[in-house]
Every structure is written in structure tokens, then in C-alpha cells.
Amino acid sequence: MNITKNIGILNALIRITIGLTVLSWSTAKMVKFPWRDSYLLIAICGAMKVAEGIVRFCPVTALFERYQEMEQQTPLALGDGSNEMDVDEVLPYNPS
């Protein structure tokens, strides 16, 4: 698996900022209520966002891009194959 940068610098800075905010909030709550496991899960999610921002790689974005590539390679087949339609006829036009 080749790990290349797949998010921009602004996106990375936003992920780091939000991740550190979530991480600090959850650790502050964990100090007050150490018996609750949900704050640990939230802290792990915040740390993951910080790591994504530092390395500028998001696995969810990579999976989405790989899915899009697979969709472009294999045309959409409808039914038993006798009534095959072109992909452009099935999908609506989106100029953006």
C-alpha cells in the first residue's frame, strides 16, 4: 500500500486544530470522570485526527478515491445484460 498525501495543507491544519481541541476536552473530562469509557474513545478519535493532519493522509479519503476509480473502470450493468445502458444515461448530469 502506497501512502501518499491525499489532503491539502488547509484541511490538515483544520484537522490538527479540531483534533487537539477534541483531545484536550476529552482528557479534561476523563480526569473528572475516569470510570466512563466514552471519553477514552473520543480521545482516541481526536488523536487520530491530529495524526491525519500531521501526515496529511486520510484513510477514509483514500478508500473513497479507490472506490471512485473502481466505479470508473467497471461500467454499471443493469438486469441480465440484455438491457445495458450507458453510464451517462443512468447518472444525472452534475456540472460541479
N, C-alpha and C positions, 0 to 999 in steps of 0.2 A: 504494500500500500504506500503510495507516494503522498506525503503530506506537503502540500503547497499552501501558500497564503490564499485564502478564499474570502476574506472580508477586508474592507477598506480601513484606513487609519482612523477615520472619524467613528466608524462603527466600533472599532477596537477600543477607542477612548471611552465611548459611551458604555461598552460592556465592562470595562475596568471600573468606571465610576459607580455604576449601578451595582456591580458585584461587591465592591468594597463597602458600599452602603448597606447592602443586604447582609453581608458578613458581619459587620460591626453591630448591626441591630440584633441579629440572631445570637451573637455571642454575649451581648449585654442581657438579653432575655434568658440565655442559658445560665448565666451567673445567678439570676434571681430565682429561676425555676429549673434546677438541674434534673429533676425527675421527668421532665417532659422531653420525649424523643423527637418531637416535631421540629424543635429549634435546631437540633443537630442536622436533620435533613435539610432544612433551609440554609444552614451554614455551609453544607456541602455544595448545595446548588449555587450559592453566592461565590464560593471558592472556584467552582467550575467556570463561572462567567468571567472571573478575573483571569484564570488561566487561558481561556479562549481569547480574551483581549490581548494578553501578553504574546502568545504565539501566533495570533491572527489566523487561527484555523477553527472553524466551527464544524463539528461532525454532522449536525443536522443540515446545514447548508450543503455539505459535500454529498450527503445522501440525496437531497433534493436535486442537485445538479446531475448526479448519476442517473436518477430516475428520469429526468428530462431527456438525457442523452439516449436512454433505452427506449423511451417513447418515440423519439425521432427515428431511431433505427428500425423499429418494428412497426409497420403500419397497422392501424386499427382494423380488425376483421370482425364483421358483423354476421351473425347467424351461422349457417352451414357453409358459407363460402360462395353460394350461388348469387347472392345479392351484395357483392362487395362494393362499398362506396369509397370514394377518395377521402382522405383525411380532411382536406379543405372543405368538403361538403358537410362533414359531420360537425366540425368545430366552428363556432361562431367567429366572426371577424373581430379582432381586438387590435386597434391601431397603436395602443401604448406598449 
